[in-house]
């Protein structure tokens, strides 16, 4: 490879002339396919005279080539990057890369950062496979040099080496113990030299090196704890190293010159974050009681709790105290980790005894101040309400923010240590609010400095209110007075953040039993006042909407809302349009279900509005999905999850609207027309995340109409078009599509028999799902395929095209053959596959028997069906299908054929089988009807199981912990021995134990077949036309069975 030519290409890519850039890029693409390209790039990067701009261009290209081409595990939309690195060039790259990084560290440190992903890729692929063994020795040599840049590259390489051990257990990485014993004492000595180097804390490069050492420790202790590092003589020095980093103060110069937002990018800040994180991880994973014994190291745990943890806790308390008084600056991540550590200590007996005396201090001087909103938070509330909601109101917030950690600590304390913590918490909040109220002459003229304290107090209440208002809580009755004194007056506060907070508290009170008649009306008036908030504060309106949702089943709320439900719904729609989240959709769904009668005239307009909102989001999501992810750096990739959840919520709301008008066919048809644009956009743009909702809508609309409308047939056409596309995911989501397909077959079977176009669509979907001979489908997916085939056969009956039937039989028999040995244990798989054959026997008995005989599966099928499955059938569909199949075998298959197929004994069993099935049928039918009744009643009204949590309130905290530990020991002792066995000692299969579930909400193609009438008609005809066969049949039964037979035959 001509290095000078390659240099000119990289130089040309930076030229201002578009023509020159284009020519250079084309030449670069050509050269990149040539062996020696990577080595030439490394030569350019190693040359100290090459300008940094060209080196950066070369670094970027080299990084991408290695990342996408070294192992072929990743893919790029750029086909040139997907060219695998030549095997002969890999040793050259490994020989040159470390030296190149050293040279770049001297002259072009930005290139080191860009090349790090390449180093990660190569080390991760080569070192575990033993193809780069000299890297470890080379790295430690660099560390021993007097050159800090060389030492930095040595640490960088070591961090990548030890990263490869991150997810392995001690048993899987025994060579790591040897490496630790050989090298970690020297590594620790070097680490201590770094942190105690004069002026180290102001040197960002030293901070980066310390961070790398901390991350090395993280990598090897993250999943398992090396035995060598558990020994006190090694753990304590390494732990002290972490403590030294934690204690190291930032210089005043750093604090004065770097603003708070920028400090987190400083390497020493990152080193401190990982030091705190390591200490938390060691405590949580290896020094705590756990359900798993896999990483339980008792000797280490005792040493840690006795010799190390008390001092670390004291340090953390001291740091939090200084941080709270602004004497010490800590990053949010560091505070978060400290609070997490203290929180976890509450859950452990030994550490709880250390924390218990300090709880009031923790509450008053840590939790309370942290929960007081600062000026930045208040500014966010007013100017960026969506961010405020995300940060302060959404329960899934995963930021490393101190307030999130403080709330978590508080909740854990109150839930796990109620006897010690709940009373002082409520006392502190009450006394604080009383003092503020007295000092300000009420809550209506609060100065801001007092308002933020009220917010902190109420946020504490918000997060423990379930414990305070539970019927078994000793404070339950007193809470109503508390609410009247300190919460309800704030509905009219001048501060929007307090109005939002009081609405949130009220949203958690719907199950509380108020005793004052005025309480509910006050809540209603206050919530509606906030919902119609003229200030326009989005968080206030959102929390008010949640409160409305909570109380929408309350009689007072229902009576008042029923007269204004349409304008209220319009306001909810506007709120949904302003705030992209699924939570508002949940509120709308609740209103639709509760006020369907009042909303009926508004239903179509409501659906049209929702569809337009969905399409807006769907277009944005579709555009985002087509963007090239390689155009974004890792941190810049947009997160579209909020949009996606909002879109899903809207679709679910539309389905709820549909279900609310089950008795209004005209409205249902109008709603189908309204929904069609959403279904069309989803299916035409392959938006697979919404396939389920499209199919659920079709399933419900066809069920409610009991027919397939012209709009639903158009949706089937769209599904067919979607399925025919290259790379279609319809078959992958077949279980979702079966919701719609089943109802097309149930309610549209007459049209399907006459319309080959629609029929072909369904068959093409089946063919796509089985295109690879079932090899890509697991057992559950095959069950769906079997269900598809069975329903197709039953829907078409004796009109099914011959090639369809042969395909269904071939697919089913292949599936049976593959799982032949496990059919009896995997009941779901076995029964579903056999139901395809039974459906085929119903309409084509002789053809099916002959086919099974040809495949050498006839005996297997009959034995398992008769001896294993039939006695276990409890579902209506299974019993009904077997009855129909037996009747078909009796009347459609000549006795000579049984003889020819050598299955005469089966004929004599058909009578007893039929009697047994008819004996089971009434109970199965009643069970299904009862299930359907449950789903249509208020069977799932209220759940009060959470009150059981209060059982531990009366217990002493320490006794409760002892009992918990005893239970953990019991579970650990029994875990390996717990087995599920039959009385005979045979192991139970999960499917066998759970049996086969029958969905009470889904219909069947044979629902309208009356098996009693079919039975009577069949045997009346058999008695009249084939009396000899009829007598032969009767003689196969016992007198008792004959009596049951005649009772069924003569039943009215």
Buried (B, 14 or more C-beta within 10 A) or exposed (E): BEBEEBBBBBBBBBEEEEEBBEBBEEBBEEBBEEEBBBBBBBBBBBBEEBEBEBBBBBBBBBBBBBBBBBBEEEEBEEEBBBBEBBEEBBEBBBEBBBBBBBBBBBBBBEBBEBBBBBBBBBBBBBBBEEEBEEBBEBBBEBBEEEEBBBBBBBBBBBBBBBBBBBEBEBEEBEEBBEBBEEBBBEBBEBBBEBBEEEEBBEBEBBBBBBBBBBBBBBBBBBBBBBBBBBEBEBBBBBBBBBBBBBBBEBEEEBEEEBEEEEBBEBBBBBBBBBBBBBBBBBBBBBBBBBEEBEEBBEEBBEBBBEEBBEEBBEBBBEBBBEBBEEEBBBBBBBBBBBBBBBBBBBBBBBBBEBBBEBBEEBBBBBBBBBBBBEEEBBEBBEEEBBEBBBBBBEEEBEEBBBBBBBBBBBBBBBBBBBBBBBEBBBEBBBEBBEEBBEEBEEBEEBEEEBBBBBBBBBBBBBBBBBBBBBEBBBBBEEBBEBBBBBBBBBBBBBBBBBBBBBBBBBBBBBBBEBEEEEBBEBBBBBBBBBBEBEEEBBBBBBBBBBBBBBBBEBEBBBEBBEEEBBEBBBBBBEBBBBBBBBBBBBBBBBBBBBBBEBBEEBBBBBBBBBBBBBBBBBEBBBEBEEEEEEEEEEEEEEEBEBBBBBBBBBBBBBBBBBBBBBEBBEBBBBBBBBBBBBBBBBBEBBBBBBBBBBBBBBBBBBBBBEBBBEBBBBBBEBBBBBBEEEEBBBBBBBBBBBBBBBBBBBBBBEBBBEEEEBBBBBBBBBBBBBEEEBEEBEBEBBBBBBBBBBBBBBBBBEEBEEEBBEBBBBBBBBBBEBBEEEBBBBBBBBBBBBBBBBBBBBBBBBBBBBBBBEBEBBBBBBEBBBEBBBEEBBBBBBBBBBBBBBBBBBBBBEBEBBEEBEBEEBBBBBBBBBBBBBEBBEEBBEBBEEBEEEEEEEEEEEEEEEEEBBEBBEBEBBEBBEEBEEEBEEEBEEEEEEEEEEEEEEEEBEBBEEBBEBBBEBBBBBEEBEBBEBBBEBBEEBBEEBEEBBEBBBEBBEEEBBEBBEEBBEEE
